[in-house]
């Protein structure tokens, strides 16, 4: 398997996390099962026969790769999808995979064929980048949501909806409405998902980390609650995840 990411051009960097390309050739081999700890981002993926918009996944994302194939995709920053996608609420895409077809926005349908026909990954990415530069829409709410999510990701103390509300300078209902419209997940879920991602990274690199201490640092009231959330998000209990990442049984 081959995977690579590409940075967006400056004109769209405020709304695009990165472009990503995955290629695989498993002919004559067993299928490869992928499990991902999803984040609050919407992706648009171009793949022969199954190009799609992938909404925020609140559960563990699973995919089986078999045979030979390739995916070229754009990952929008959390909160930024409405800068390009004509949806009333990004929450309408949550936990959904929507095929790109004649019912989708025309620019995506037109872009699909040229991206899939590109001979080099760099060429395919450049085509998507150019289309996003041309199709960028003004949306103050999306810009605001993107900034709030970036602050949640950067500040580990923002573990509750109330704390996020204060930091954003918005009362609870407008904040929740903004996240439903532009992010596709609640403020608390977003905070928890970033903390769980941090936990997975620390468990992977630090054998001595205490699960109780880690749970407390991430804003959990107790170890049991942290373990339940972690297993729901990754498919593994924290201790089993740590062993697997270090090559244990």
N, C-alpha and C positions, 0 to 999 in steps of 0.2 A: 504494500500500500504506500501511496505517496500523498502527503498533505502539505499545503503551503498557504500562507496568508500574504496579502498585499495591502499596503496602505492606500487610503483614498486620496484623491487630489485635494488641495487646500480648500477649494470652493465648497466641498461637501463634507469636510472632516468634522464639522460640528454635529453632523447627524449620522455619519457612517462610522461604525467601529472598525471594520476592515472587510476586505473581500477574502473569500477562502475557496480553495480548490482541493478536492480529494479525488484521487484516481486509484482504482484497484483492478487487479487481474487475479481472480481466484479460480480460474478455470481448472478443473481437475482437483480442486481442494474443497475442504469443508467450508460452509458459509462462515463469515466473521460477524459476530454479534457485537454491536456498539451500544454502550450505555453512557448517557451524558447527564451531568447535573446541570439542568437547563437554567439559564439566567433570564432576566426580564426583557429579552430582546426579540424582535421580530426579524426573521430571515426570509429572503426571497432566493430560492434555489432553482437553478436551471439544470435539468437532467433529462436525458432523452426518454420520452414516454411518460415522465412523471414530474415535470416542472411544477413548482408550487410556492405558495406563501405559507410559511410556518409561523403560527402565532406563538405567543408565550406559553410554554409548557409548565404547568404547576406541578406535574408529576415527573417521575424519571422518564427521560426520553430514550426509547429503544428503537434500533433499526438493524435489520439483517442485511449484510452485503454479500452478494453471491455473483458468480460469473465474472464478467468484465464490465466496468462502468466508470463514470466520472460525474462529478457534481461541481458546478461553478456557481458561487453564491455571494450575496451581499448580506452582511449582518448590520442592521441598523442599530444605533445606540438606543438604549432603553428610553422610551418616551418620544423618539424621533420619527417613528414610522409614518405619522400623518403628514410629514413634510413631503411624502411621495405617494402614499396610498390613500385613495378616496374612500375611507370608511368613516362612518359617523362616530363609532367607538372602537378603539383597538381591542377592547374587551370582547367584541363580537368574534375575534379571531382566537381567543384564548383556548388552549388545549385543542386547537383545530389545525388541520392541514388542508388548505384550499387549493385546488388545481388551477393552474394558469390555462385558461381556455377562452373561448369566445365570450364568455360571460364576465371575464375579468377586464381590467383596464387595458385599453387597446395598446398602449405603449409597451406593456409587458408581453403581450402576445407577439407584437412585431419584433421585440428585442430577442425573444426566445430563439428564433430560427438563426439569427446572425451569431448569437453567442455560441450555440451548439455547433455551428459550422466553422468556428475559428480554429485554426490549426495549432496555435500556441496558447497556453494559459494566459500569458501576458496580454495577448490580443483580445481574448474573451473578457478579461477584467477591464481592459481599456474601453471596450464597447459599453459595458455596464456603467462604468464611471461617467462616460460621456452622456449617456442617457439620463443619469441621475442629475448631472449638472444642468441639463436642459429642462428636466422635469421638476426641479426644486420649487416647492410652493411655500409661500409665506404662511406661517401658522404660529402665532404668538404663544398659544397654549402648549404646543409641542416643544417650542424652545424653552418655555418655563419648566415643563415636566422633565425635560432632559437635564436641565441644571439641577433640579431637586434630586433626581435619582443619582446624579454624579456626586452630590453632597452626601447622600445616604451611603453610597459605596465607600467614600473616603473617610467618613466619621463613624467609628465603631460604637460611639455612645448613642447613636440614633437608633435605638432598638424598639421603640414603641411609637404608635401612631401619634400620640400626644407630643412626644419629643420632636417628631418630624414636622408636625403641624406648627409648633413654635419656631423651629428653625426655618421653615418655609415662609413664615409670616402669613399663613392662611388658616382660617378656622377649619374644623374637621370636615364639614360637609363639602365645601368647595375643594378641599384637598382630595377627598375621596372621588368626587366627580371628575376632577382633573386626571387622576390616575386611571379611572375607568375609561375616560375618553382617549387618553394618549399613551398609557403604559400597558394596560391590559391585566394588571394585578394590583392588589391593594398596597398601600404604603408599608404596612407591617410585613406583608409577604415579601416585598422587595428587600426590606432590611434583613429579614430572616434568611432569605436565599443568599445574600452576599455574605452573611456571617457563616452560613453552612459551607459556602465555598471556601472561605478562609479556614474553617475547621478542617476541611478535607486536605487543604494544602499543608497545614501544620501537622496533621497526622501522618502525612506522607513523608515529611522531611525530619520529624523530631520523634525519636523513639521514646523519649523520656516524658513526653507531655502527659499530664494528668487529665483524664476525661472530666473529672469534677471541676478542676480549675478552669479547663477550657470552656465548659458549659457556663460557668459563672462569668468569665470574661466576655462571653458572647451574649450576655444578657438573659440567660435562662435561669429560671427560679430553682431548678433542680436538674440533676444528672439524668433522671429518667425521661423528663420532657425533651431534653436535648437529644438523647438516644433515639426516641421515637421519631422526632423530626428528621434526624440524620438518616435513619433507615428508610423513611418514606421518600426522602430525596435521592438517595444513592442506591438503594436496594440492599444495603449492608449495614449492620450495626457498626458503631465507630471502631470497636476493637478488631472486628473481622476485616473492616476496610483497611485499617492500619497494617494488619498482617499481610493482606493481599498486596498492598502497595510496596511492601518491603520484600516480597517474594516468599512469604511464609505460606503455610497451608491454612 
